[in-house]
């Protein structure tokens, strides 16, 4: 990228405007549908959570005059920004939304945006699928090569790039021109936030990102300008929040349209960080092969990349200070201990008081950090038993394995035996989404 060449926003805008549904391989179309179903199921489940009730009450207060946008499971009654806030929060409640190794959580932002903007004007299923694929690409191309936990002011990566990804999806669905799409991306940079003090921030930071990105696109649609260099400029997004521009940004931008980044986003079958989900999967397999029981364990050493040191230190501090679901799912030591004791991870029991046997396992687990050229999701685990057996294994050197999404099974798991919606109808609509002239029927199908 040269000073005289197009800015990052201009290159992204050209892609956002030019990508056609026909450019998407069948595999990518089906992956977008898989992640749509995954997040909608989480959203229906999240309606009845504590913070889901708070969000619904807040949205009703702000939209008391009524509106034509829907929270999942409800008839249209909200204004647009209130609806995306609620739906994003619903989908994020379980902590099982998709994410990728760079630190972004694209799906929990992109799907609320797409579903609600499909109520704003007639959007075909093809356009919705294309706009969602674009959102993943923008989030993950911008975040590639960055790691916000080692920035001078550590923060969550999603808080930096999430609003821009939402603005990209919104700009496509609103049909913005290329110049106005540039403005939408630039305006979304002002939405970057994400203070990481404590644990309670997590319930509002993602919905605010979602609102910020949609609002940026609407501002641009109305004619508000933004600097084309807002992403890479001297006082732009990268330099202000990370103090550097990724060296590989040109290379990553060049892959737009040929390498679709949703293939690198991992859905989670249980509550755990994406960085740790694969480590836990591998550990589960090893423990089953060893028939490892809590009383067998003398010590467990987990060696992680040094780039994760600050993040894991913060997560373990939160675990020692707070007793809430966020502190539990953030602690790799806690999840490892639960997995070894229970042979599985069921978040319904995460908040139970820590028993003596679980505390003994926690005390036996140590995190260490290695200064090696390994991926962020890498781990080397060494298990020593009281009988003197040593079992060591590595995870992540050969890449990340992405679990398949069984749409019907996942909906059943999240919603139980008596779901509040017509699951069969919703899944049928998703199956033929590319044939639908009006994608707003998706939210219609989610009404109780």
N, C-alpha and C positions, 0 to 999 in steps of 0.2 A: 504494500500500500504506500503510494507516494503522496506528497503534498498536493500534487496537481491532479491526482486520480480521484475517483468517486469515494465518498466517505463510506464507513461501515453501514450507516443507516441507508444510504442510497443503494448500496449493493443488496442489502436485505430487502428493501422496498421493491427493487426490480424483481427479486425472486418471489416475494409475496404476491405481486400482481401477475406474474407470468406463469406460475405453476398451474398446470391443468390436472383435473382428475385423471385423465388418461395417462398422465406421466407417473402415476402411482402404481407400482407393481401390486399384483393381487395380494401378495404376502403383507404388504404395508397396509392395504385397505383392511384386511382381516385383523391385523394387529391393532389398528385404530379402533375397530369395533370391540376387540377383546378388552382393551383398556377402558373404553366407554362403559361396557357392562360392569367391569370391575369397580369403577368409581361410582356408578349409579347405585349398585348394591350397597356400597359403603355409605352412600348418602342416605338411602332409605333407613339403614340401621342407625345412622347418626342422628336422625330426627329426634329420637327419644333419649338422647344423651343429655347430661346436665347442661352443657354449653349449647347444645342444639335448642333447648328450651329458651336459654338466654337470648340467642340470636333471633329466634322467631318472635320473641316478645319485643326486642329492639326494633326489628324490621316492621312489625305491626305499628309500633309507635311512630316511626318515621314515615310510614306510608299510610297513615290513618285516613287520608283522603281517598285511598284506593289506588290501584294500578293494574296494569295488564300483563304483569310478569309473575311467574309462579315459583314458589319454593317447592322442592320435591315433595310430592304427596298432597299438595294443596291446589285449590283452584286459583286462577290469576287474581292477585289482590295487592301486589307490591310494585313499587317503582323499580326500574332496572338495576340500579346500583345496590339497592337493598336485597333484591333477589339473588344477585351473584354473591353477595356477602354471605347470605344464609346457606346457599347451596355449596359454596366452597367450604364453609365451616362444617356442614354436615359430612361432606366427603372426607374431611381430614380428621374427624373425631377419633377414628380407630387407630390412626398412625400406620395404616396399611396401604396408603396411597402409593403410587409408583414413584420411583426415584432412580437416580443414576449416580455413578461413582464420582462425578464432578460436583455433586451436592445439590442439584436442582430437583424439584418435585413438580414436573410439568403437568401431569394429569389433573391434579387437584385444582389447578388454576384454569386449564384449557377447557375442560368439559363443562364446568358451570358457565363459563363465558359463552361457549358455543350453544349450549342448550337454551340459555336465556336470550341470546341475540337472535336465535331462530324464531323467537316470539315477537321480535321487533319488526321484522319484515319477512317476506316469503324467502326462505332459504332452502334450496334443494338438499337432499341427502348427500349428493355428490359434493356440493359446495361445503357442507358441514365437515365431511370427511377430509377434504383437502385443507380446509382451514385448521383443523386439528393437527394434521401432519405438519403443517407450517409452524404452528406454535411449538411443537416439540423441537423442530429443527432450530428455530431461533434461540430458544432457551439453552440448548445444549451446545450449539456452535459458539455462542457468546461465552459460555462458562468453561468450555474446553481449555485446558491448560492453566486454569486458575484454581486457587484453593483459598477461600476467604478466611479459613481458620488460622492461617499464618499471616494474614494481612496485619498492618500496624494496628488497626482497630478490628479485631476479629468479629465476624458476623456470619450469618447463614448465607450461603451462596444464593439460595433462592430469593432472598430479600433484595439482592442486587439485580438479578436478571429476570425474575418472575414478572414484574410489571411490563417489561419490554416484550416478553413472549405473549402475554395477554393482549397487548396492543397489536401485535402482529396478527393474531387470530381475529381480533375485533376488526382491524382494518380490512382484512379480506372479506369478512362477512358483511361489513357495512359498504363494501364496494368502493373504498376510497381510491382516489387517483394515486399515482406514484408519488408526486410531490406531497400530497396530504398524508400518505403512509409514512414518508420520511418524518413529517412533523409529529405524527402519532408516536413513532418510536422515540423521538427526541423528548417529547413531553412525558412519556412514560418513565424516562430516566429520573425525573423528579420524584417518582413514587418509590424509589429505593429507600428502604428503611431496615428494620430488623434488629433492634437491640436484643441481646441474648442474656440479659440479667435474669436470674431465676429460671423458672420453668413455665410459668403461666402465660408468658408472651405467645406461646406457640398456638394458642387458640384464636388469636386475632391477627397475627402477622400475615398468614396466608390469605384470609379474606380481604384484608386491606390491600394486599398486592393485587388481588383480583379486581377490586374496585378501581384501583389506581390505573391499571392498564386499560380497562373499559372506558373510564373517564377520559384518559388521554386520547383515545381514538375518537370519542365524541367531540372533544375540544378541537381536534384536528379537522373533523368533519365540518365543524362550524367556522373554520378558517383560522384558528389559532396557529401561529408559526412556532418553529423550534429550530435551533441551530443544527445543520446537517452533521456537524462534528460532535454532537452531544455524547456519543459513546466513547470516542477515542481522543477527543480534544484535550488540551492541556488542563482544562478544568472540567472535564467530562466524567463519565461514569467510571471508566477504568482508572484514570489517574487519581481521581478524588478518593475512591473507596478502596482500591487495591494498589495504587501508586505504580502500576505498570500495565502495559498492554501485552497480552499473550504473544509470544514470539511466533506461534503457529496460526495466528488469526487469519492471515491470507490463505494459507493452505486449507484451513477449515471452511472458510467462506467458499472456496473453489469446489467443495464437495456438495454444495447445495443442489438438490435436484438429482443427484446420483447416489448419494448415501443418505438414507432417511434415518434420522437419529432415534426415532421411537424404538428401533430395534435394540437400543442400548438402555432402555428404561425397564426397570425390573419391578414387577408387581410382587407384593409381599403376602404370603399366606398366613403370617402371624405378625404380631407387633414387635418390630425390631428395626433398627436402622438398616438401610440398604447396605451400608458398609459392612454390617455384621451378619446380615441374613445368610449369605453364602457360607461364612465361617461356621455359623451354627448348624447349617445343613450338613456340612462335612463332619463336624463334631458328632452330630447325632448318628451318622452312619458308623463312625469309628467306635463310639460307645456301645452301639448295638452289637457290633462284631466282637468287641471285647467282653460283652456282658458286664459292663462297668457299673458298679453300685456305689452310692455315696461312701459307704464304709470302706471301700477299696482304695479311696483316693488319699494319697499322701500330699501331693502338690500338683499344681497345673500352672505352667508358664505359657503365657500368650505373648508372642513377639509380634509387634506391629510396626509399620513404617514410621520413621521419625516425624514425618509430616503430620501424623495424627496425634502427636504428643499433647499439644495444647487442647485439642478437641476432647480427647479422652480424659485429660485432667479435669476439664470443666464438667464433663458428664459424671465422673466419679465424685466430684465435689457436690454436685446437685443430688446425687444418690444419698450422700451422707447427711445432707441438710434438709431434704424435702421428702415427704411421703405422699407422692402422687404418681399417676400413671406415667407422666413424662419422665420423671426421674428414674423410674424402673425400666422403661424401655430404652433409655439412653445408656444404661450401664451394661457393658459387655460382661463384666464379672457376674452381675446378678442374673442375666439371661443364661450364661453358661452354667451357673449353679442350678438354676431351675431346670434346665434341660437335662443335666446329669441326674438330678434327683427324680424328676417326673417322667423322663424319657420323651418329653414333648414340651411345647410352650403354649399354654392356654392363658390368654390375657385376663380372663375372668377371675383368675386367682392371683394376679400380680400384686394386688394390694393387701393380701392376707399378711398378718404379722409374721415377721421372719422367725421361723422356728430354730431350735438348737441345731438340728442337722443341716439346715440350709445355711445358718451362720458359719458352721464348721467348714462347709464347702466354700463359702465366700472367703473365709480366712486363708484357705489353701490356694486361692487363685491370685496370681500376680501378673500384672501387665508390664511389659518391657518394650523398648523401642530400638529398632535397628536402623542404622544409617546406610541403607542399601538401595539400589535402583530397582525397587519393586513397586507394583501398583498400590494404590491407597487401600484397596480391598484385600490385600495380601495379609496372611497370618501364618505364623509357624507355632504350632501348639505341641507342647511336650507334657505328657501325662505320666506321672510316677505313682505307682501303687505301693501300698504298705508291704506287699510281698516282694518288692524290688523290681517289678516289671516296668519297663520304660517304653512308652508308645509315642512316637513323634510323627507329625504329619504337617504338610503345608497345604494352604488353600490360596488360590488366586493367581498363581504363576501362569496357568494355562488359560486364563480368561475367566469370564463369569458365565455361569449357566443360568439361563432364564427359564423359569417354570412356565409350562403351558397353562393357558387359561381355559378351563372348562366352564363355559358361560352359565349353563344351567346349574351345574353343581355349585359354583361360587354363589349364585343368587340364592340357592337353597341354604347354603351354609350361613350366609349373612342374615337371611330373612326368616329362617326357621320353617316349621311345617305349615304354618298358617300365615303366609305373607299378606301384607295389606294391599297389594296391587295384583293385577293380572299379569303374572310373570310370563306366562306363555305368549300373551299378546305382545308384551314389550320385546321379548327375544325375537319374535317373528318380525317385528318392525326393524330391529337391528340387523337381522339376517339379510333383509332386502333394502337396507337403508339407501344404497346407491340408486335405487329405482324410485324413491319417494320424491314427489315434487315439492313437498312441504315438510321439513324436518321438525316442525313444532309439534307434530303428533307424538313425538317421543315423550315430551313432558306431559301431554294430555294423557298418555297411557299410564303415567305414574301417579295420577290422582287416586286417592283412596276411594 
